[in-house]
Structure formats: C-alpha cells, structure tokens
Amino acid sequence: MAVALPSSIEPVVPTAEAAEAAGASLRDLARFRASHGLRQACLSLELEGGQRASVPIPAPVLDLVEGILVQMALGNAVTLVPVHAELTTQQAADLLNVSRPFLIERLEQGEIPFRKVGTHRRIRLADLMAYKHAIDQRRAAALDELAAHAQELGMGY
C-alpha cells in the first residue's frame, strides 16, 4: 500500500489546548511505560459512527510519539523529517533558528556540506544535524569555561 507523504516540511504548531492534551497523554504514557514492560504498542482509533479500531505500531515508533508529545506539551512546533532528506536553505535555517543569509555564509565557508541543484543549494539533514551537534558541544564547552572563570574570580556562579 502506497502512502502519500507531504512534500513540504511544515511544522505542526500546537494550540494551548493541544499542548495541554499532549502533556496529559505524555503523563499517561510515562506512567504505563514505568509500570509495565513494553512488548507491543497499539494505536487505538475512534472512528466515525462510534466504531473503534486498533493498529499495531513498532515500539520505536512509540519512542518517536513520546518525543513529539514532549515537544508539543512544551508548546514547541514539531515536524518529522526523514534522515536522508535534503533541505532547502530556508528549511535548514528554520531548523537551526538562524537567518537564511547566516546559514548561506556557513555553507560557503565550508562549515556545512551541501550540493547544488541548478542554482539552488541542498543540505542533507544528517549533515545539518552533525553541524548543530558540533556547535551545541562548542557552546556547552564555552559556557563551562565561563562558569569556571567566574568561580575562580569568586563571582558566585
């Protein structure tokens, strides 16, 4: 069976009600997972006409659902992107929460690999996430160093 996937990577922005519902679902899911071993996950569906259906899902999918619930409960927008996906510069900039011109500078300086399709740049999600991981590590190291200096100077941090 072929399943049509969206061609664009549009985030789902939770409403206040959806964020609250995600939080409640997350608490229930965490409680069940803590008190019972997970053998098989099933998605329970309420269909039109009052019918019910149950669809088995692989356990790793439940981990993804839990991650989505965490982010939605925090009010964060969520999107699902295949790891092998190629992103436009705007999509990549949005994922890094930076401007498109800033991202293009990083690309042109060779900090993030990319390829050109005609005149358009394409960035592999895996490469973008590797870059994000590296800058997150550098940021954490810099903060640790600043905190250590503050301690040495007796600044109370």
HELIX and SHEET records of a PDB file:
HELIX    1   1 ALA A   16  SER A   35  1                                  20    
HELIX    2   2 GLU A   48  GLY A   50  5                                   3    
HELIX    3   3 ALA A   59  ALA A   73  1                                  15    
HELIX    4   4 THR A   89  LEU A   96  1                                   8    
HELIX    5   5 ARG A  100  GLU A  108  1                                   9    
HELIX    6   6 LEU A  125  GLU A  152  1                                  28    
SHEET    1   A 2 ALA A  41  GLU A  46  0                                        
SHEET    2   A 2 ARG A  52  ILE A  57 -1                                        
SHEET    1   B 3 GLU A  86  LEU A  87  0                                        
SHEET    2   B 3 HIS A 120  ARG A 124 -1                                        
SHEET    3   B 3 ARG A 115  VAL A 117 -1                                        
END                                                                             
